[in-house]
């Protein structure tokens, strides 16, 4: 397969994964207790050896891992003395 097509497909795949994360975050943004999902990007290297045409090895953008942001959200006072935040 053509190297340019492989690189473009890899970039498209990582952007599609990122779009899925953003869509999930937007869909659940008003849900109580929802924790934001984030991604960590890296570059995949296919090796140090050079190809037959003299170019260097393949480097492709990938989402290395997805992680959830567990920081505390903002507390919203309700005015009700029986409400509490966990």
C-alpha positions in Angstrom: 0.0 0.0 0.0 1.2 3.5 -0.7 3.0 5.2 2.3 1.1 8.4 1.9 -2.3 6.6 2.0 -1.2 4.7 5.2 -0.2 7.9 6.9 -3.4 9.7 5.9 -5.5 6.7 7.1 -3.7 6.6 10.4 -4.2 10.3 11.0 -7.9 10.0 10.0 -8.3 7.1 12.4 -6.8 9.0 15.3 -9.0 12.1 14.6 -12.1 9.8 14.4 -11.3 8.5 17.9 -10.8 12.0 19.1 -14.1 13.1 17.6 -15.9 10.1 19.4 -14.4 11.4 22.7 -15.6 14.9 22.0 -19.1 13.7 21.0 -19.3 11.7 24.2 -18.1 14.6 26.3 -20.7 17.0 24.7 -23.5 14.5 25.0 -22.9 14.0 28.7 -21.9 17.5 29.7 -25.1 18.2 31.6 -25.2 14.8 33.3 -24.6 15.0 37.1 -21.3 13.5 38.1 -20.0 13.0 34.6 -16.2 12.9 34.3 -14.5 14.2 31.2 -12.6 11.8 28.9 -9.4 13.0 27.3 -6.8 11.5 25.0 -3.0 11.3 24.9 -1.4 11.5 21.5 1.9 9.9 20.5 3.8 9.1 17.3 4.1 5.4 16.3 7.5 4.7 14.7 7.7 1.5 12.5 11.4 1.1 13.1 14.9 2.6 12.7 15.8 0.8 9.5 15.5 2.8 6.3 13.3 1.7 3.5 14.5 0.5 0.1 14.1 4.0 -1.5 16.3 5.6 1.2 13.5 7.2 3.2 13.4 6.9 6.9 11.0 4.6 8.9 7.3 5.1 9.2 5.9 7.5 11.8 2.1 7.5 12.3 -0.1 9.6 14.6 -2.0 7.5 17.1 -4.0 8.0 20.3 -1.8 6.1 22.7 -4.4 6.0 25.5 -7.6 7.5 26.7 -8.0 8.7 30.3 -10.7 10.1 32.5 -10.2 13.4 34.2 -11.3 12.8 37.9 -10.9 16.4 39.1 -13.6 17.7 41.3 -16.3 19.7 39.5 -17.8 23.0 40.6 -20.2 22.8 43.5 -23.5 24.6 42.9 -25.4 25.9 46.0 -29.1 24.9 45.9 -30.3 26.8 49.0 -31.8 23.5 50.4 -30.3 22.6 53.8 -30.8 18.9 53.1 -28.7 18.8 49.9 -25.1 17.6 50.1 -22.3 17.1 47.7 -20.2 13.9 47.5 
